[in-house]
Amino acid sequence: MGKEGVKIEIMDTTLRDGEQTSGVSFVPHEKLMIARLLLEDLKVDRVEVASARVSEGEFEAVKMICDWAARRNLLHKVEVLGFVDSHTSVDWIQRTGCRVINLLCKGSLKHCTQQLHKTPEEHLAEIIDVVRYADEQDITVNVYLEDWSNGIKDSPEYVFQLMDGLKDTGIKRFMLPDTLGILNPLQVIEYMRKMKKRYPQTHFDFHAHNDYDLAVSNVLAAVLSGVKGLHTTINGLGERAGNAPLASVQAILKDHFNAVTNIDESRLNDVSRVVESYSGIVIPANKPIVGENVFTQVAGVHADGDNKNNLYCNDLLPERFGRKREYALGKTSGKANIRKNLEDLGLELDEDAMRMVTERIIELGDKKELVTQEDLPYIVSDVLKHGAVGEKVKLKSYFVNLAHGLKPMATLKIEINGKEYEESSSGDGQYDAFVRALRKIYKVTLGRKFPMLTNYAVTIPPGGRTDAFVQTVITWSYDEQVFRTRGLDADQTEAAIKATMKMLNLIEDKIND
């Protein structure tokens, strides 16, 4: 491919094909927000935002996106899927203000004859009619050859008949989907090279599906075969097993093929999290690039190697993607992992202290407890009994009650820097009532800021015993800093309260530094 590398155009279809994920539906303002992030932050080349004629809500969403894009000179990058339905789809797209139609045609003889009940000649004539009409309306046309992968495999003469009839029209791009996710990389290379050899001047896009977990591999095979454009989705959203995820495609294109895209890698993680939130589809912790754990070293030997000239790092440096490397704490941590975490907190321990803290973390890990970096000062304090963390905030007493038909109430007494405060409040739950009472003390009585709770996760050990410990991990935001604290108790409210007290002490230490 040469030193410079081939230039690849990225079309993201999270808002169209990605929305076909079971259970996913974006409301118009979410679609606009995602489109803005894709085009302005991630800098994808094009976005496919909807299918024509779906609903009034879809019409409003496309109109909103196109109004926004037009004001920023990005309208040519917004595309809508349309159908071979005479003038109906083109008119629908025209009314939204969109200027690009991705026309869905049949790319296999089976689909043409058995689904449309048309001859290839009839289907071709209808496609040409739509293309001509779109040209008259000054709408750019790209064409999807739906089920192309089966078509080129089982009825190549039909695919070539269609291409021969369309190649000299005003169609800008021919988009070749592996609609049912049936291809492997060797087949992609074979069939894509056939297309390129026969139509060397044509712009081809490749659209992969992940049914055999081969979407990313097939995308790269397509690049090797000379395609100009690729279709992706954020987090691999899409029908059935999904589509090729943008983050993985971008990383492999750059690192393995020296290919050039316009993608801003540093924004991949943030956009991924927004789409996770809007879609409700949780990103697996081990998903490459954007998963929670993929930049976390667990084995102590890896942390030791990183200390000695980054021996366990590859080109996927977390900073590339707006993230940072972490070192997990658990039974396989070893002293190197723990030392890395202590360094981040500014804590230094001698060898004896390190050994004792390591033993305690291993003991906790054996019980399957999660140990966060924020727990470390407390473990150090507990193990060494020398007050590495002084409790500036102490919970003296509290009372929560829950009665049928009444809102839960909490009354608490707390000591902050030697002075006691008492407050009561109601809430939507026992813990909510407790936090509201705390907030009153901090915001009303003391006139101070109170952290914002951004995530609350509860887990219990496997087996589901009623006497099992409950582990509560709470994420807080305070002064643009994020804290994660953990509480462990047989009672969920008590576990959450323990996590909350840890957080208040961490913040008090930060203020008094």
Disulfide bonds with the S-S distance in Angstrom:
none
